[in-house]
Amino acid sequence: MDSFTQLLDGFGTALSPAHLALAALGVLLGTAIGVLPGIGPAMAVALLLPVTYGLEPTGAFIMFAGIYYGGMFGGSTTSILLNTPGESAAVVAAIDGNPMARRGRGSQALAAAAIGHFAGGIIGTILLVLLAPTVAKLAVNIGAPDFFAIMVLAFIAVTSVLGSSRVRGFASLLIGLTLGLVGLDEMTGQQRLTFGSLHLADGVDVVIVAVALFAVGESLWVAAHLRRTTSEPIPVGRPWLSRADLRRTWKPWLRGPFIGFPFGAIPAGGAEIPTFLSYVTEKKLSKHRDEFGKGAIEGVAGPEATASASAAGTLVSMLTLGLPTTAVAAVMLAAFQQYGIQPGPLLFEREASLVWGLIASLFIGLTLLLVLNLPLAPLWAKLLRIPRPYLYAGILFFASVGAYAVNADVFDLLVMFAIGVLGFVMRRYGLPVLPAIIGVILGPAAEQQMRRALQLSDGALSGLVNTPLSISIYAVVFVLLMWPVIRKITRR
C-alpha cells in the first residue's frame, strides 16, 4: 500500500494548477510536432528539451510526460492519414489504419488509436506503479559486475532488434560509444579524442547528440529526397466509434498492454516487436481475418494499445536502473542528467516527490491526450499541409536554438551540424540511430562499472562474471547473439 500512498501524494503534486497546465501544454506540443511527417516522439522530446530549461525539475518532467504520449499519438496520426509512420512503433498502425482512411474511415481509425493509447498507457502505468518500487529495491543490491552485464545486454538487445542487419546495428553502437569517449577520462583526467580542443574537454553533450542525430540528420535526409509534390491529407471528419466498432476493439485494447509492457520493461529494443506480435495475435483471434491488411479496426486498436503500454514499461528500466531502451527514454535520461539527477535504484528514495509526481502525471497526461485529441483530430490533419521545405527549415531553426541554449556556445552549433551530417550518412547506409544514442549515454557508465568490477578483482576478467545475476545475463546475451544460428539449425 506504500506505493499507492506515495502515488496519491504524486497526484497532489501533479494536480496543482501550474503542473496541470504544463501537462496540457506538453500533450498539445507533443502531438502538434509528432503529427508532422517524419517526426516521432523522440525528435519531439529532443526539440522541446530546451524549452524546459527554465522550469523546476518536477514541472519539466511532467511536461515531458505529456510530450511523450502526445508525440506517440502524433506519430500514429501520420501513419494512419498519410501512410508515413512518425516512429517505428507506429509502423503497424499503417497496415490497416491507412486503408481505413482511404475508405473514408480515418476518423474511426484515429479514435481507435487514441482510445488504444489511453487504455494501454493506463494499464501500463498501473503496472509501473506496482513493479517499479520492487525493482528499485532489488536493484540496490546489484553490484558493478551485474550493472555492466545489464548494460551489455541493453547494447546487444537494441542492436540485434533494430535495423536491416546486425552489422549495421553494431556499427551504429560503435559510433555512439566513440562519441561517448570524447572528453576527459573520469579516473585519470587524460584527454580522449579532444584533438587538443578545450571545448571538447567536457565531452559532447547528450542533448546535442540527440538533437543532431534525430532532427538535423532527418532534415538533411528529407532535403536530399524532397519532392516538389505535397502530400494531401485525407479528411477525417468526426472521430467517433459505432457500437459495432466498440465490440471489435475493446478486447484488443485490453490484450495489447499485457503484450507491450513486458517488452518495454526489459531491454528488448522498444515497441517494434510487441506491436507486430499484437497484430498477429489479433489477426489469429479475429472473426474478420479477411479484413486484415484492408482496413480491420482491430489491426489499429491492438498494436496502438501495445505501443503505449510498452512506453510505460520502458520507464521501469529507465527510472530503476538508469537504462534507456528506446530513443525517447534515452532523451529523457539526458534530461535527468541535465538537472543533476541520476536515475537508478536510489532515485525512488532521493527524489520521491519528483518520481511519483511524474508517474501521476502519466495518468493525467493520458486523460488529457484522449480529451483533447479526439475533437482536435481534424486540426492535426490540417497541420500536414505545411510544405516540407518550411517544415524542416523550422526544425533546423529550433534544433540550432536548442543546441545553443545548452551552453550558450557557438562551438556547440558546429558540433551539432557535424554530428547531423553523420546522422545523414547513417541514414544513407541504413544504420539505425537508436544504438548510437544508447552508446553515447550508456557507454561512459558501462566503462565506469567495468573498471570498478576489474578493480575489485585485481584486474582479473573473472571479476566481470563472478555473480549469479551476471552469469545469467551473459547467458541471455549469448542466446541473442547465437539466435540466427540456432534458428537455422532448428529449421533444418
Helices and strands as residue ranges (DSSP letters): H 2-14, H 17-34, H 41-48, G 49-52, H 57-82, G 88-90, H 91-102, H 106-139, H 144-161, H 166-181, E 183-184, E 191-192, G 198-200, H 206-211, I 212-216, H 217-224, H 243-265, H 272-285, G 289-291, H 298-321, H 327-338, H 347-350, H 352-383, H 388-407, H 410-428, H 434-456, G 461-464, H 468-491
